[in-house]
């Protein structure tokens, strides 16, 4: 039995989703999410940002969801 892992990414979608797929196959879409972690720098008494991490997300529609709904709201 396959194992599944849940991953949660908090951030902002960086561009419009791109929908793609082959004829007769379930459609898919991809988009990029940017996430920037912040931390408090006690010596300067201010918040600072780590570099932004960009992640490409690819979603595959199931046959039940292959309609005109967007892959990202």
C-alpha positions in Angstrom: 0.0 0.0 0.0 1.5 3.4 -1.0 2.2 5.9 1.7 1.1 9.5 1.4 2.6 12.6 2.9 0.9 15.9 3.3 2.9 19.0 2.6 1.6 22.5 3.4 3.2 25.5 1.7 2.2 29.0 2.8 2.9 31.8 0.3 1.6 33.7 -2.7 1.0 32.4 -6.2 3.6 34.1 -8.4 2.0 33.9 -11.8 -1.2 32.8 -13.5 -1.6 29.0 -13.6 -0.8 27.3 -16.8 -3.1 24.5 -17.9 -1.7 21.7 -20.1 -2.2 18.1 -21.1 -2.4 15.6 -24.0 -5.5 14.8 -26.0 -7.5 12.1 -24.2 -5.5 12.4 -21.0 -6.6 14.2 -17.8 -5.7 17.9 -17.9 -3.1 19.3 -15.5 -1.9 22.7 -14.4 1.2 24.2 -12.9 2.0 27.4 -11.0 4.7 28.8 -8.8 4.4 29.7 -5.1 6.8 32.0 -3.4 7.3 31.8 0.4 9.4 34.2 2.5 10.2 33.3 6.1 10.8 36.2 8.5 12.7 36.2 11.8 13.3 38.7 14.6 16.9 39.9 14.7 17.4 40.8 18.4 20.6 42.8 18.0 19.0 45.3 15.6 15.5 45.0 17.2 13.8 44.5 13.8 12.2 41.8 11.6 14.3 40.5 8.7 13.4 38.2 5.8 15.1 35.1 4.6 15.5 34.7 0.8 12.2 33.8 -0.9 11.8 30.1 -1.7 10.0 29.4 -5.0 8.2 26.1 -5.5 6.7 24.8 -8.7 3.4 23.0 -8.1 1.9 20.6 -10.7 -1.6 19.4 -10.3 -3.2 16.5 -12.2 -7.0 16.6 -12.5 -8.9 13.3 -11.9 -11.5 12.3 -14.4 -14.2 13.5 -11.9 -12.7 17.1 -11.8 -12.0 17.5 -15.5 -14.3 20.5 -16.1 -13.7 24.2 -16.5 -13.0 25.0 -12.9 -9.7 26.8 -12.3 -6.9 24.8 -10.7 -6.1 27.7 -8.3 -8.5 30.2 -6.8 
